[in-house]
Amino acid sequence: MRSRLEMYEIPLFPLNVVLFPGMPLPLHIFEERYKAMVADCIRDNRPFGVVMIEEGSAEYGAPARPVAIGCTAEIAQVQPLDEGRMFIMTVGRERFRIVRLDYDKPYLVGTVAPAPLDVEDEARTAEAADGLEPLVLAYLHKLARFGHIDLDADQIPSDPAGLSYLAATVIQLPTEEKQAFLAIDRASELVRKLSHVYRRELALMQTMPAEDVGIFSLN
């Protein structure tokens, strides 16, 4: 893992999604600039950064302006398609903070600094995560009961950071609220806020018809 002080340059992919460390993200690459970006990353065996769009559009036109906190995406699989398009499967690896943006290339490039989640008190954070895990399982069981996911309890991480990022990924909330989770620096705060949201959402699900429950797939 890089030092918090070790800045590095990385291609950036502004999207209307939030990627969390350890979580998968499939992408269809069809724009010329992002074909070039992915080709460069494959050639150099390096990740790119996924960042939520703050202003602008994900497709065509000038590169969008992203928020400050993003996550590196490691390319795990590539499926070539016609006309240079491709499907890629990526996995989130490292949370980072943008220090500087460079618009000189066809795709956006950023100088970023690692921003790992701060587990300031491991014992207390682990205890708090023990309270979050049953809430996440209850939420997923409800979605599974409505036929919206294929639940495998073995996919639930045991470490607080992994559990928190899975919880932030699967919860059915607007992208901006998910970005707020990614922007949290301390593990204890992230677990606390996720636990509050899960209690709220589980209470709401008690009153919702099955067809109104959001759809999510762990596959």
N, C-alpha and C positions, 0 to 999 in steps of 0.2 A: 504494500500500500504506500502511496506517496505521502511525503510530509505535507502538513497543512500549509507550509510556506513554499512548497515547490510548485510554481506555476508552470503551465504547459499550454501549448496551442492545440486546438482540436476543431474539426469541422462541426458545424452546428446545423441541426435540422429542426426548425421551428414548426410545431404541430399543435393541433387542438386536442392534444392528449397529454397525460402526465405519466412518465415512466419512473418506477421506483427501483432501487437496487434489488437484484435477485429476481425480478419479475420479467416475464416474457412480453414481447411486443412484436407482432407480425406487421409487416409493412409492404405495400405495393409501391414499387418505385417506377415512375413513368415519366417524370419531368426530366429534361436533358440535364439540368444542373445537378439534380440528385442522382441521376445515373452516373455522372462524372464523380460526384462525391463518394458514392458507394464503391465505384471502381477504384478510386484512389485509396480508400480505406482497406479494400481487399488486397490491393497490390502491396500496401505498406504494412499490412497486418495490424491495423490500429482501429480503435473504436471511433464513433462519432458521438456527439452530444445531442440528446433530445431535450428540447426546451419548449415550454408552453408559449404560445403567441400572446403577447400583450397588445400589440397593435399591428394591423396588416392582415395578410392572407397567407394561408399555407401553400397555395398553388399559384404559380405564374406571377408576373409582376416583380417588383423589387422584393428582396428578402424581407420578411416580417421582422419587427422588433420583438425580441423575446424578453421574458422575465429574467431575473438575475440568477435564479437557482434552477439547475437542471441535473440530468443524470446521464452518464456515459452509456452507450449502447454497443455491446459486443455483437458482431455478426456471427451467428451460430450456423445458419443454413442459408443457402442461396438457390433459388429455382429460376433459371433463365426463362424468359418469355420472348415473344416476337418483338421485333423492332427495338431490341435492347432493353425492354422492360424486364422487371424481375420481381418475384416475391422473395422477401428475406425474413428470416426469423431472427430477432435480436433478443438479448438478455441484458437487463439493467445491471450495471456494475458499481459505479462510483458516483456519489453525489458531489456536485461542484458548484462553485459560485463564479459567475462571469466577472472578470476584471476589465476586459477591453474587447471591443468588437471590431472586426476588420471586414469591410464590404468590398474589398478590391478584387476578390475572386468571384467566379460565377455563383458560388454558394457561400453562405455566411461562415466565417471563421471567428473563433473566440479565443482569447487568452483567458484561461480559467485557473482557479485555485481549488484544490481538493477541499471538500467540506463534509468530512465523515460525521455521522451521528455521534454526539457526545454522550457516552454512558457514564455519567458522573458518579453514580452510586450503583454498582452492579447488583448488590443484594436487594436494594429497594426497588430498582427497576425490574428485576426478575420477579419480585413479589407482585408488583403491579401488573406485569405481563401475565402472570398466572390468573389474574382476574379478568384480563381481556380475552384470553383464549376461549373460555366457555361462551362468551358473548359472540365471538366470531363463529364458533361451531354452531351455536343456536341459529344465527342468521343464515349460515350456509345450509343448515338442515331445512330451514323454512323454504329457501329457494329450491332445494332438491325435492322437497315434498310437492312443490308446485310444478316440478318437471323442468325447471329453468337451468339447472346445472347437473353435472355428473360429479357427485361429491366423492372425494377420496381423502379421508382423514389423514392419510400418510403424507399428503402434500402440505400439511400445516407445519411450518417451521417451529422449532422449539426455542430458538434464541429470541430475545426481546426485539432486536432490530428486524430480523426476518419476519417474525409474527406481525410486527407493526406495519411493515411495508406490504405484506399480503393483505392485512386488514384494510389498509388505505386503498389498495387496488380493487378489492372485490366490492366494497361498499358502493351502493348506487347513489352517487352524489354528483353535482355539477363539477366540471373540470376545475373551476376556480377554487372550489373547496378542497379538491384533491391536491391542487398546487399548494394550498396553505399547509397541508400536512407535510409535503416535501420540504417546505421552507423552514420547518421547525428544526432547531439545532440540537435540542436536548431530548434524549430518549424518554426520560421520565415525563416530560411535558407531552410528547407525542402519544405515549401510552394513555395518559390521563385524558387527553382530548378525544382520542379514538374511543375509549371506553364510554365517555359521555355520549358521543354520537351513536354508538352501537345501541346503547340503552334506549336512546330516543327513537332510533329507526325500528328496533324490535317492538317497541310499544305501538308505533304507527302501523307496522305490519299486522298487528292483531286486528286492526279495524279495516284492512284493505281486502277487497276481493282478490282471488288468486290471479286473475288475468291482469291485475294492475301492478303486480310485483315485478320489479325490474328483472332483466335477463342478463345473466353473466355466465360465462363458461370458463372453467379452469383448464380446459384442453387447448 
